[in-house]
Amino acid sequence: MNDNKLTHLDAAGAAHMVDITDKTVTRREAIAVARVIMNGDVMAQLQQAAAKKGDVLATARIAGIMAAKRTSDLIPLCHPLALNKVTVDFELDSVNNEVRILTRCVVEGKTGVEMEALTAASVAALTIYDMCKAVDPAMTITDIGLHEKLGGKRGHWQRESEGSR
């Protein structure tokens, strides 16, 4: 397979599910990130709630985990995966009034878990937005991206820096 082709398009350009029949089962891991930028009022309320095991972040964590498990229902050509592990963690930055979301998905399978990690980060960010929009409807969800992946044909890949593409 040529690595410079769009894998979900056949020779005629039609969308199709990638055939993973002959791929080897290996341990695969992906880490994704997202940021939610908000005003100081939302950040203060999140910090107060986080000190008490906060409902917003707890809800966003569960939403992210559930989303990772349902990725193949949301992204049409994704293979359904039996995930071994999904984590959703948060870093609150009160200087920049932002929450950094870090998700990690692990599977032993024939295909990677990048989409599951990205879906988890996206849905966790959307959940934070949904639960805080009454205080700050101008919140911004940004910088959703793959941070690192391990396993599979290409082995280990890591983003050089948060702002690079």
N, C-alpha and C positions, 0 to 999 in steps of 0.2 A: 504494500500500500504506500502510495506517495504521501508523505507527511505534509505536503503543501496543498492538499485538496480539502474541500469541505466534505467531511466524512458522511454527512447525512443527506447527500445528494448522489443519485446514481449517475451513470454515464450520460443519460438523457436529461439530467438536471431535475429529475423528480425527487421529492423528499422520500426518504425511506429510513427504516430503523437499521442501524449498523449491525451486521452479522458478527456476533462474538463467539460463534460455535467453536472455532479452533483456537481461541485465546486460552491462556493458562490461568488457572485460579491462583491469585497471589494476594498478599495483604496490600491494601491500598488505603491511602489516607489523604484527606484534603482539609486545608484550613482556609477559611474565607473571613473577610472583614467587611464592616459597614460602619458608617458614622451617622449619628443623628445630632444635628446642631440646633440649639434651642436658645430661648432667652434665659436670663438669670433666675426668673421666678420658677420656671419649670425645673431648672437644675437644682435649686434649693429644695423644692418639694421632693424631687427624686432622691436627693441625699438624705433628707429626713426619713423618707420611707425606707431607703436602703439600710439605714441604721437599725430599722425594725424588721428586717428581712423583706422589705418592700414589695407590695403587690404588683406595681408596674413592671419591675424587672423580673419578678417571679413569673408573671403572666407572659411576658415577652420570651422568657427562657422556654417555657412549656410550648408556646406557639412556634418557636423556632425548631424545637425537637419534633413536634408534630408535622411541621412543614417538610423537614428533611425526610421523614418517613413516607410522606405522600408526594414526593417530587415527581415520580412517574405519572401521577394523576394530573399534575399541573403542566408539565413540559411534555408535549406530545410524543417525542421520539426517544425519551429516556427509558432505559431498562429498569424494571422494578428491582430493587436491591434489598436484601436482608441485612440491614445495617447492624454492625456489632456494637457501635458506640456513636453517640452524638452528644457533644457538649456545646453549650452556649454560655459565654462569659461576657461580662461587661466591665469596662473601665470608665469611671466618671471623671471628667476633666472639668473642674469648676473654673479654671482660668479661662478656658476657651468655650465654656458652656456647651460641652458635647459629651455624648456617650459613644464610646467605641465598642463595637460588638465584635467578638471573636468566636467563630464557630469551628468545630472540628468534627469530621465524620470519618469513621473507620469501617472497612468491610474486607472480607476475604471473598474475592469474586473475580470475574472476568472483565469487568469494566470499572472505571474510576468513579469516585464519589464527589467530584468537583461540583456538579450541579446540585447535589444534596447540601453541601456546605454553603454554596451561594444562596440557595433557596432558604435555608435556615437563617442566614444573616439578613436577607431581605425581609422575611416575614417577622423576625424579631424587631427589626427597625420599624416596620409598618405598625406593629402592635404598640410600640412606644408612642409613635405618632398618634394612633387612634386614641390611646388612653390619656394623652396630654394635649390634644388639639384644642380643647376648650380654653386652656390657659395661653397657648401659643400656636395659632393656626399657621404661622409663618415658619414653623420648624422645617428644616431641610434634611432630607436623607441623601447621603452622598458617599462617594468612594467605595461603592460595593465592588469587591473584586477578590479574585483568588490570591491568596498570600503565599501558599505553599502546597505542593503535592508530592506524595511519595508512592512508589510502586508503579507497576505496569511497565509497558514497553519503554517509556522514556525515563523511567527511574525517578530521581529526585529533581524537582524544579522549585525554585524560590524566587519571588519577586525581589528585585534588587533594592527598591525603596518604595515607600508608600505612594509616591507621586509618579513613578515611572510606568511606562506601558511597554 
